[in-house]
Amino acid sequence: MTRITVDINDDWLDAAREALGTETKVATINEALRSFAVRRQAREIVAAFDEVPVEFSDTDRAWGYGGGRDLSRLVEDARKADAA
């Protein structure tokens, strides 16, 4: 962990503490930094998905009635796989 001394706007810190639900200055700063890092990772993941070509033609037939996959045998199939 890095220890630093910085001047922080008290109004912004209080607003961040309220928004994040944190109780201390250290917790507020750490949670704010963590939150921004997670948002960046999420943007990168979404960008990666945007680069993958997806074919949606005939999905109604491929996934079953009403667009939902038939999971009615899921539990039974899992039990058979565990028994094997």
Secondary structure, 3 states (H helix, E strand, C coil): CCCCCCCCCHHHHHHHHHHHCCCCHHHHHHHHHHHHHHHHHHHHHHHHHHCCCCCCCCHHHHCCHHHCCCCCCHHHHHHHHHHC
